[in-house]
Each structure stands twice: as C-alpha cells, then as structure tokens.
Amino acid sequence: MSIVPYALARSFLFGLDPERAHELTLDAIARGQNTPLQCLWAQTRVDDPVTVAGLRFPNRIGLAAGLDKNGRCIDGLGAMGFGFIEVGTVTPLGQPGNPRPRMFRLPERQALINRLGFNNEGLAAFIANVQRARSFRAAGGILGLNIGKNAATPIEDATSDYLKALDGVYPHADYVTVNISSPNTKNLRALQSDAALDALLGALQARRVQLSAQLGRQVPMFVKIAPDLDEDQVSVIAATLQANGIDGVIATNTTISREAVQGLPHADEAGGLSGRPVFEASNRVIRLLRAALGSQYPIIGVGGVMGGEDARAKLAAGADLVQVYTGLIYQGPALVSDCARAMARGAR
C-alpha cells in the first residue's frame, strides 16, 4: 500500500489547473521512479495471470494511453500494481497539441474533458524513454505503445504517418495500438469508416508482416475505437478488424456526447469526455463487439472504471482486460489493486 493517502494529494492537485496538476504529477513520478521515493505510491501487484493475444499479462488491469504520452513514467506507473501499461499516443513528429486551456474537470460526474490533441515530443524522444524503462518489464509487465498521426498531416495521407510510427515502435513494443478514435485531431474518426479503415489496416498489416520477418518477432496489433458508434458501425469495424488480421480491439476512447453532463460547469467545452459518463457507452460497444467477434477475440475494455465492481462489469460485458485513466485521477493508486482483486475473483 502506498504511504501517502491519495486524498491528501488530490485535495492539493485539484486546487490547480488540471493540466498543470497532470504535469506536476508526471514530473514527480519520473523523478521518483526506481528510487526509494517510489514507496510513496507503490503497491504490491495482484497476481492474476491471463494470456491474451499470445501475451501473458500478470493481471487484468492496465493503464490506458493518454496519461503518459511520452513514455516517461513507465516504471513509476508500473509500481502502482498494473499488469500492463499503454503509453502514447505518439506521432512521427513532435507537436504542441491544441491551445491551452484544454483539460477540464467535472467532479460532480467524476469526469474530465480534454482536447489535448496528441501533444507529444515525437517518435525519437518517445522511443528513447521506452528504452530507459527497466523495472516494470523486468517484473513481467506488458507494455503497449499507442500510435497516431500528426495534426498537420492531411487525413488522406494518414497511412504514411501510421506506417512511420509503426516502424519506430515495433521493435520496442509488447503490443501496438492504432488510435483512430481521438476526437481532438481533425477528421481522425473518419478513419473508422469502412473503406478508410480497411485501407489503413491493410497497409499496417502488410508492414507488420515485413517487420516480423526482419526482427523475428510477432507483435500483436490492436485498434482503439470510439464509444459514439451505432450497431451497424461496430459490425463493420469488427468485420474489418478480422479481415485484416488485427489481433484485438480497445473499446473505447472518449465520447463527444454531453448528455450525461448537461448544465455542469465546463460541459460545453470542446473535446473528449472521459470518466464515469462513458461507462455505459463503453460497455454497450464492448457487448456489440463480443457478439460480432465471437468468444475468443481479444477485447480491452476502458471507460468510466471507478472501482472494482466497474472493472468486473467490463468483464461481464465481454472484455478480457480492463484499462483505467480518469478513474486513477479521481481515486488514486488504490484503484489499481481494487480492480485487479475484483477481476481475479470475477474472471469469466
């Protein structure tokens, strides 16, 4: 159990601008990881191994991409007890993202709105950070690397960016996630449509075959999709994933819906809404995917997990693994072990 009660840290952090609080937290974790300071937030990892997409996960709880965009804190975050961590989204070139302010708390709903826009330091810096991480993977932790396109790249040229990013991260990843569902990069979600998705995934799969032959290792590839999809759209995506040999799907990213937060301060800010309001929408997409993909296809569920029972509900909806992000901000590191224990008891 971590030494410092998270409630104390949260009261301080929630008094700051959300993005400033985020930066301060990551800076502290980056400085303290793999040092005695790590005991301030470290927790014993729950042992609940499961094999998904050919990878052995130490337990079923993971960190979603977006919290550590540059992969600076892999070991420090891993010390919270995660079985797997996903970092990024990384783009081929560094970019500043959208203008500030671009992150907003909605504490009445345990939610966040962000329009960060894939702000990151670029592929070279990202890979250097990943290579510096050591203790999490040495202890069996699984590392996912999440890739996207640069904002300045026209959507019709998006495949080129994804291929560059795949080339860069493939040698260093346990799995790769293709992010086509952020609402904060113009036209990105258009890549979820039938023809565009088929073309993108076909190109990525062909490149992966080449990389696998060159490097002598097969790295699973996942696709992250949005919660704002109807049943027909989910059905098309499911068929396209299988047709292109994609190993799994992550459901879901943030939502553009504001139905659950109407009237609250910041509710009308542009961006993706995460946290508790996405819980049911995510579960709906997970159920549709499971029905379309069959019982064996890997699904990672993410969206609105604030406790162990929420994590178990993701498994009940059809997920094999579960990720958290906004819940970690509201609940702190204890959420990780709470979810891991609950899923160990309630695994399908």
Summary of the structure (lengths in Angstrom):
residues: 348
radius of gyration: 18.4
end to end distance: 27.2
largest distance: 54.5
contacts: 1277
relative contact order: 0.15
helix: 45%
strand: 18%
